[in-house]
Amino acid sequence: MAFPVSSHHRAAGRLDTSDLDLESGFAEAPLPPPVLRCLQYMHDVEHHTVCYLRDLLVTSAHRDPEITEFLTVWNYEEHWHGEAIGRVLAAHGRPAGPGRVGRLRDGLPLTERLRPIGFALGSAALPELPAVHLVWGAVNEWCTQAGYGQLARRAGHPLLGELLRRIMRQEGRHIAFYSSAGRSRLERSGAARRLTRVALERLWRPVGHGVVPAEETRFVVRYLFGDEGGAEAAARIDRNVARLPGLQGLTLVARAVDRYGRAA
């Protein structure tokens, strides 16, 4: 595996916000409602990371020690991303933290609760399924990092921008792992390339789809990727995906932006 997991561990850790006043730093320049709405979405998705981890670990991927070592740190870092965003929401009087997360999970549909069973059975029948998970993770991390960048651009708030840049740096290491591990599996197996391409073409949706209410997904996609700058960011993600073996010509993110509608 090209990605040096050991070096990631040395750089990894809880997001450092010790010098950021997230409790009162927005008092004189509060964030507008559209930005807070996006942050609520990101808070919910970051705190759902442990459920994505659950789905991957019931597949044969749990037998790969490098994958499990990375995932342990990845889940820890993503948790603290959600915590930091929650502090920003709380500073604006918006619900955040365990209460909000608990209500979200209680409201998930039955299909979401049955996902681990489906993935466990699928992994037994399809040995290449972990390749799909890893590449899917790369696409989602590319989208997440780009989404944070787009939100920082649209908000134009120095304090929020600094927080999001710190999150984006950690997301960059997550991207490096997922894309490297996914590439390695795609290079080794034609079946993995075919299965991954079909799964992405037919099933991939924006991060948070099926977890957060559909109207929130539509809003966030339009707000972050619906203008010219967002379209450029979406195109960059699609180019990154197309560089992976067997995935040339896919336009997943551009199609999602078109499906959810561009900003007026």
Contacts in CASP RR format, 6 or more apart in sequence:
PFRMAT RR
TARGET T0000
AUTHOR 0000-0000-0000
METHOD contacts of the structure
MODEL  1
MAFPVSSHHRAAGRLDTSDLDLESGFAEAPLPPPVLRCLQYMHDVEHHTV
CYLRDLLVTSAHRDPEITEFLTVWNYEEHWHGEAIGRVLAAHGRPAGPGR
VGRLRDGLPLTERLRPIGFALGSAALPELPAVHLVWGAVNEWCTQAGYGQ
LARRAGHPLLGELLRRIMRQEGRHIAFYSSAGRSRLERSGAARRLTRVAL
ERLWRPVGHGVVPAEETRFVVRYLFGDEGGAEAAARIDRNVARLPGLQGL
TLVARAVDRYGRAA
1 66 0 8 1.000
1 180 0 8 1.000
1 181 0 8 1.000
1 184 0 8 1.000
2 180 0 8 1.000
2 183 0 8 1.000
2 184 0 8 1.000
3 70 0 8 1.000
3 176 0 8 1.000
3 177 0 8 1.000
3 180 0 8 1.000
3 181 0 8 1.000
5 66 0 8 1.000
5 69 0 8 1.000
5 70 0 8 1.000
5 177 0 8 1.000
8 70 0 8 1.000
8 73 0 8 1.000
8 173 0 8 1.000
8 176 0 8 1.000
8 177 0 8 1.000
9 69 0 8 1.000
9 73 0 8 1.000
11 173 0 8 1.000
12 73 0 8 1.000
12 76 0 8 1.000
12 77 0 8 1.000
12 170 0 8 1.000
12 173 0 8 1.000
13 73 0 8 1.000
13 76 0 8 1.000
13 77 0 8 1.000
13 80 0 8 1.000
14 76 0 8 1.000
14 77 0 8 1.000
14 80 0 8 1.000
15 77 0 8 1.000
15 80 0 8 1.000
15 81 0 8 1.000
15 83 0 8 1.000
15 84 0 8 1.000
15 166 0 8 1.000
15 167 0 8 1.000
15 170 0 8 1.000
16 166 0 8 1.000
17 84 0 8 1.000
17 87 0 8 1.000
17 163 0 8 1.000
17 166 0 8 1.000
20 159 0 8 1.000
20 162 0 8 1.000
20 163 0 8 1.000
21 159 0 8 1.000
22 84 0 8 1.000
22 87 0 8 1.000
22 88 0 8 1.000
22 91 0 8 1.000
22 159 0 8 1.000
22 163 0 8 1.000
23 87 0 8 1.000
23 90 0 8 1.000
23 91 0 8 1.000
24 91 0 8 1.000
25 91 0 8 1.000
25 159 0 8 1.000
26 88 0 8 1.000
26 91 0 8 1.000
26 92 0 8 1.000
26 157 0 8 1.000
26 159 0 8 1.000
26 160 0 8 1.000
27 91 0 8 1.000
29 157 0 8 1.000
30 92 0 8 1.000
31 39 0 8 1.000
31 88 0 8 1.000
31 92 0 8 1.000
31 155 0 8 1.000
31 157 0 8 1.000
31 160 0 8 1.000
32 155 0 8 1.000
34 154 0 8 1.000
34 219 0 8 1.000
34 223 0 8 1.000
35 151 0 8 1.000
35 154 0 8 1.000
35 155 0 8 1.000
35 157 0 8 1.000
35 160 0 8 1.000
36 89 0 8 1.000
36 92 0 8 1.000
36 94 0 8 1.000
37 216 0 8 1.000
37 219 0 8 1.000
37 220 0 8 1.000
37 223 0 8 1.000
38 151 0 8 1.000
38 219 0 8 1.000
38 220 0 8 1.000
38 223 0 8 1.000
38 224 0 8 1.000
39 85 0 8 1.000
39 86 0 8 1.000
39 88 0 8 1.000
39 89 0 8 1.000
39 94 0 8 1.000
39 151 0 8 1.000
40 89 0 8 1.000
40 94 0 8 1.000
40 96 0 8 1.000
40 216 0 8 1.000
41 208 0 8 1.000
41 212 0 8 1.000
41 216 0 8 1.000
41 217 0 8 1.000
41 219 0 8 1.000
41 220 0 8 1.000
42 81 0 8 1.000
42 82 0 8 1.000
42 85 0 8 1.000
42 144 0 8 1.000
42 148 0 8 1.000
42 151 0 8 1.000
43 82 0 8 1.000
43 85 0 8 1.000
43 86 0 8 1.000
43 89 0 8 1.000
43 96 0 8 1.000
43 97 0 8 1.000
43 100 0 8 1.000
44 100 0 8 1.000
44 101 0 8 1.000
44 104 0 8 1.000
44 208 0 8 1.000
44 211 0 8 1.000
44 212 0 8 1.000
45 144 0 8 1.000
45 207 0 8 1.000
45 208 0 8 1.000
45 211 0 8 1.000
45 212 0 8 1.000
46 78 0 8 1.000
46 79 0 8 1.000
46 81 0 8 1.000
46 82 0 8 1.000
46 85 0 8 1.000
47 79 0 8 1.000
47 82 0 8 1.000
47 97 0 8 1.000
47 101 0 8 1.000
47 104 0 8 1.000
48 101 0 8 1.000
48 104 0 8 1.000
48 208 0 8 1.000
48 211 0 8 1.000
49 74 0 8 1.000
49 75 0 8 1.000
49 78 0 8 1.000
49 79 0 8 1.000
50 75 0 8 1.000
50 79 0 8 1.000
51 105 0 8 1.000
51 112 0 8 1.000
51 211 0 8 1.000
53 71 0 8 1.000
53 74 0 8 1.000
53 75 0 8 1.000
54 116 0 8 1.000
55 115 0 8 1.000
55 116 0 8 1.000
55 119 0 8 1.000
55 133 0 8 1.000
56 62 0 8 1.000
56 67 0 8 1.000
56 71 0 8 1.000
56 119 0 8 1.000
56 130 0 8 1.000
56 133 0 8 1.000
57 68 0 8 1.000
57 71 0 8 1.000
58 116 0 8 1.000
58 119 0 8 1.000
58 120 0 8 1.000
58 123 0 8 1.000
59 119 0 8 1.000
59 120 0 8 1.000
59 122 0 8 1.000
59 123 0 8 1.000
59 129 0 8 1.000
59 130 0 8 1.000
59 133 0 8 1.000
60 123 0 8 1.000
60 127 0 8 1.000
60 129 0 8 1.000
60 130 0 8 1.000
61 67 0 8 1.000
61 68 0 8 1.000
61 123 0 8 1.000
61 130 0 8 1.000
61 133 0 8 1.000
61 134 0 8 1.000
62 68 0 8 1.000
64 130 0 8 1.000
66 181 0 8 1.000
67 130 0 8 1.000
67 134 0 8 1.000
67 181 0 8 1.000
70 177 0 8 1.000
70 181 0 8 1.000
74 174 0 8 1.000
74 177 0 8 1.000
77 170 0 8 1.000
77 174 0 8 1.000
78 174 0 8 1.000
81 167 0 8 1.000
81 170 0 8 1.000
83 97 0 8 1.000
84 163 0 8 1.000
84 167 0 8 1.000
85 96 0 8 1.000
85 163 0 8 1.000
86 96 0 8 1.000
86 97 0 8 1.000
87 96 0 8 1.000
88 160 0 8 1.000
88 163 0 8 1.000
89 95 0 8 1.000
89 96 0 8 1.000
90 96 0 8 1.000
104 211 0 8 1.000
104 212 0 8 1.000
108 211 0 8 1.000
109 210 0 8 1.000
112 210 0 8 1.000
112 211 0 8 1.000
119 129 0 8 1.000
122 129 0 8 1.000
123 129 0 8 1.000
123 130 0 8 1.000
126 195 0 8 1.000
128 185 0 8 1.000
128 189 0 8 1.000
128 191 0 8 1.000
128 192 0 8 1.000
128 195 0 8 1.000
128 196 0 8 1.000
129 195 0 8 1.000
130 185 0 8 1.000
131 182 0 8 1.000
131 185 0 8 1.000
131 186 0 8 1.000
131 189 0 8 1.000
131 192 0 8 1.000
131 195 0 8 1.000
131 196 0 8 1.000
132 192 0 8 1.000
132 195 0 8 1.000
132 196 0 8 1.000
132 199 0 8 1.000
132 200 0 8 1.000
134 178 0 8 1.000
134 181 0 8 1.000
134 182 0 8 1.000
134 185 0 8 1.000
135 178 0 8 1.000
135 179 0 8 1.000
135 182 0 8 1.000
135 185 0 8 1.000
135 186 0 8 1.000
135 196 0 8 1.000
135 200 0 8 1.000
135 244 0 8 1.000
135 247 0 8 1.000
136 199 0 8 1.000
136 200 0 8 1.000
136 204 0 8 1.000
137 178 0 8 1.000
138 175 0 8 1.000
138 178 0 8 1.000
138 179 0 8 1.000
138 182 0 8 1.000
138 240 0 8 1.000
138 241 0 8 1.000
138 244 0 8 1.000
139 200 0 8 1.000
139 204 0 8 1.000
139 237 0 8 1.000
139 241 0 8 1.000
139 252 0 8 1.000
139 253 0 8 1.000
140 207 0 8 1.000
141 171 0 8 1.000
141 172 0 8 1.000
141 174 0 8 1.000
141 175 0 8 1.000
141 178 0 8 1.000
142 175 0 8 1.000
142 237 0 8 1.000
142 240 0 8 1.000
142 241 0 8 1.000
143 206 0 8 1.000
143 207 0 8 1.000
143 237 0 8 1.000
143 253 0 8 1.000
144 171 0 8 1.000
144 207 0 8 1.000
145 168 0 8 1.000
145 171 0 8 1.000
145 172 0 8 1.000
145 175 0 8 1.000
146 224 0 8 1.000
146 225 0 8 1.000
146 230 0 8 1.000
146 233 0 8 1.000
146 234 0 8 1.000
146 236 0 8 1.000
146 237 0 8 1.000
147 224 0 8 1.000
147 225 0 8 1.000
147 233 0 8 1.000
148 164 0 8 1.000
148 167 0 8 1.000
148 168 0 8 1.000
148 171 0 8 1.000
149 164 0 8 1.000
149 168 0 8 1.000
149 233 0 8 1.000
150 224 0 8 1.000
150 225 0 8 1.000
150 229 0 8 1.000
150 230 0 8 1.000
150 233 0 8 1.000
151 160 0 8 1.000
151 164 0 8 1.000
151 224 0 8 1.000
152 160 0 8 1.000
152 161 0 8 1.000
152 164 0 8 1.000
152 165 0 8 1.000
153 229 0 8 1.000
154 223 0 8 1.000
154 224 0 8 1.000
155 161 0 8 1.000
179 240 0 8 1.000
179 244 0 8 1.000
182 244 0 8 1.000
183 244 0 8 1.000
183 245 0 8 1.000
185 192 0 8 1.000
186 192 0 8 1.000
186 193 0 8 1.000
186 196 0 8 1.000
186 244 0 8 1.000
186 245 0 8 1.000
186 246 0 8 1.000
186 247 0 8 1.000
187 245 0 8 1.000
193 245 0 8 1.000
193 246 0 8 1.000
193 247 0 8 1.000
196 246 0 8 1.000
196 247 0 8 1.000
197 246 0 8 1.000
197 247 0 8 1.000
197 250 0 8 1.000
200 241 0 8 1.000
200 247 0 8 1.000
200 250 0 8 1.000
200 252 0 8 1.000
201 250 0 8 1.000
201 252 0 8 1.000
204 252 0 8 1.000
205 217 0 8 1.000
205 256 0 8 1.000
206 217 0 8 1.000
206 220 0 8 1.000
206 221 0 8 1.000
206 256 0 8 1.000
206 260 0 8 1.000
208 217 0 8 1.000
209 217 0 8 1.000
210 217 0 8 1.000
217 260 0 8 1.000
218 260 0 8 1.000
218 261 0 8 1.000
221 256 0 8 1.000
221 257 0 8 1.000
221 260 0 8 1.000
221 261 0 8 1.000
222 260 0 8 1.000
222 261 0 8 1.000
222 262 0 8 1.000
222 263 0 8 1.000
223 263 0 8 1.000
224 230 0 8 1.000
225 231 0 8 1.000
225 233 0 8 1.000
225 234 0 8 1.000
225 253 0 8 1.000
225 257 0 8 1.000
226 257 0 8 1.000
226 261 0 8 1.000
226 262 0 8 1.000
226 263 0 8 1.000
227 262 0 8 1.000
227 263 0 8 1.000
230 257 0 8 1.000
231 254 0 8 1.000
231 257 0 8 1.000
231 262 0 8 1.000
234 253 0 8 1.000
234 254 0 8 1.000
234 256 0 8 1.000
234 257 0 8 1.000
235 253 0 8 1.000
235 254 0 8 1.000
237 252 0 8 1.000
237 253 0 8 1.000
238 249 0 8 1.000
238 250 0 8 1.000
238 251 0 8 1.000
238 252 0 8 1.000
238 253 0 8 1.000
238 254 0 8 1.000
241 247 0 8 1.000
241 250 0 8 1.000
241 252 0 8 1.000
241 253 0 8 1.000
242 248 0 8 1.000
242 249 0 8 1.000
242 250 0 8 1.000
END
